[in-house]
Amino acid sequence: MGEFFKKAFRDMKESAKAQHEADKANFQAVKAESKAQFAEAKAMRNPEKRREMMQKSRDEQIAEAKERTAVAEERIANAKK
């Protein structure tokens, strides 16, 4: 019976350590994301930088839309075969 408790407590200890590591990693990720959001918001105050960021976003949207269109056209061509 003593071995059962030893094993149970050892498992709980290992589980707590693993959860702590996961929590630390998540905290670091949230912290980094927060800093990035702050930097982006700060950059958006500069009109020229804001214009550049908005154009980059639009360019990415256009590229994504063109890719989706190409995939759809390929599907149409395959369906006609």
Secondary structure, DSSP 8 states (H G I E B T S, - for coil): -HHHHHHHHHHHHHHHHHHHHHHHHHHHHHHHHHHHHHHHHHHTTSHHHHHHHHHHHHHHHHHHHHHHHHHHHHHHHHHH-
